[in-house]
Structures are given as C-alpha cells and as structure tokens.
Amino acid sequence: MEQTVRLEFLGTGTSQGVPVVGCRCEVCISDDKRDNRLRSSVIVSIDDIKIIIDTGPDFRYQMLRSGNVDADAVLFTHEHMDHVSGLDDIRAINFLQHKNMPLYGSEGVEESLRRIYHYAFTDNPYPGVPVVQFNLIRNEPFDICGIPVIPISVKHGKMPVFGFRFGDLTYITDAKYIDDEELKKVKGSKVVVLNALRRKEHHSHLNLDQALALMDKIQPERGYFTHISHLLGKHNDVEKELPSTIRLAFDGLVVEA
C-alpha cells in the first residue's frame, strides 16, 4: 500500500524573508497574506512520522503558527544560516517528548551545527540545551524512522546542497544546477517543489524562467515554487503567468502526493 506524503510549507521566503526590513516595494507592503513569507522550511508527514526540513530563524514562530508541537527528526538541506539558525528552539520539543531529536545532514551541516551550537555537543552539556543526535547522510538512500528518503545532490552556486524525495514528492530548495544523473532521481515524482528566487539571473539560485524550464524537463503532475524573494513579484500577479499545473507555494499551504 502506497503511503500518502503530506507536506506543509512553514515558510516560503528567501534569506531575508518577505517583507524585507525597510522595503516599501509593492510586494513588501501587500495586504495579500500570501506575499508574507517566512524563511523556507517544511514539515513532511508520512503515517505518524513528522520530519522537519530546515530550522531557520523563524522556526519558533513557524511551529506556533502551524500548531505543530512535535517532530520525529530534523533534516537539513545545507548549512546556511537561514536554514539552521533556529535549531536552539528544538528544546521545547525535547521537553514535550522527553527524548533527544535526531538530526540528519551532510558533513558541512555537521561542522556548522557543532560550531554554532557547540554547547549542545559537549560531553557534559548544561541543563536546558537542545538534546540532539547527529546522523551523517551522504548521497545515497537512507531512512528516518523507517521512512525511505532519497537525497538529490544539487549545486547552490558552488555549495553542495541536498534536496529530498519521499515517495512521489520531491522537495528541492537553494538550487542553481542539477545534473542529469541527479535529475533521474526526481523524475516520476507526482509533486515537485523547486526554488524560484526572482526574475533576474542569480548566481546561486534558479530564477523563474530556469525553474519553469526545469519543471518542464521533470513533468510532474503538480509543481510548486518556493524560496521566493520580494523581487519575483506579487503572488497573485505571478500565478497568472504560470502553467495551470504549477503554482507558487505560500506559508501554510499543504500539499499531498
């Protein structure tokens, strides 16, 4: 029996979020809630297992806003601060669950977490620090609490970043380039999430045209764009330009595959 994969977008914004501090562009002053974007993060739910992907600086508020109070693991795409800097707030979930939180990520993620959150990785941590257990992942299939995960290696500029496939759903953020071998892992997904930063070319992110071209190669039943900056345009205006099978994600959106 196939398992339903449920993905909730906790945040769909870029590293600055939307609105950007001090900006008065039409997107940043929009009264459309879909134009308000916290930093990119999702919760993937399969059966009773919940996996958080990335804990950025908005993580605490994202969990409060979504009503989520627990998780079985945290999976990281990469080590940039807009994806890791909220990890300390996992303490509340430790307290509720009375157990440690398994973390999964690359060597780069592990090095960064051990440096930033050194107090959580000492032999004798003081009371109240995040209680975590790091699990190193490489570019080969692994599982989290019995849930199979296929990593997809992409390039974020020169930085290696992981996207992830869960059954018929693939989530990729902070990508600029995906080679053909890695793209084979994505094809056949019913739902694909990609980053689409803005319209203008960017050195380390797909822009809108590039993200659309990649979706055309993958041909999912449904596609969603995330990691969106205020420079892309207002949600409602951009969606009018998109094919019917592709939508902009927004904070709080839930999709299933």
Sequence and secondary structure as in RCSB ss.txt:
>XXXX:A:sequence
MEQTVRLEFLGTGTSQGVPVVGCRCEVCISDDKRDNRLRSSVIVSIDDIKIIIDTGPDFRYQMLRSGNVDADAVL
FTHEHMDHVSGLDDIRAINFLQHKNMPLYGSEGVEESLRRIYHYAFTDNPYPGVPVVQFNLIRNEPFDICGIPVI
PISVKHGKMPVFGFRFGDLTYITDAKYIDDEELKKVKGSKVVVLNALRRKEHHSHLNLDQALALMDKIQPERGYF
THISHLLGKHNDVEKELPSTIRLAFDGLVVEA
>XXXX:A:secstr
    EEEEEEE B TT BS TT  STTTT   GGG B BSEEEEEETTEEEEE   TTHHHHHHHHT    SEEE
 S   HHHHTTGGGGHHHHHHHTS EEEEE HHHHHHHHHHTGGGSSSS  TTS  EEEEE  SS EEETTEEEE
EEEEEETTEEEEEEEETTEEE  S SB  HHHHHHHTT SEEEEE   SS  SSS  HHHHHHHHHHH  SEEEE
ESB TTS  HHHHHTTS TTEEE  TT EEE 
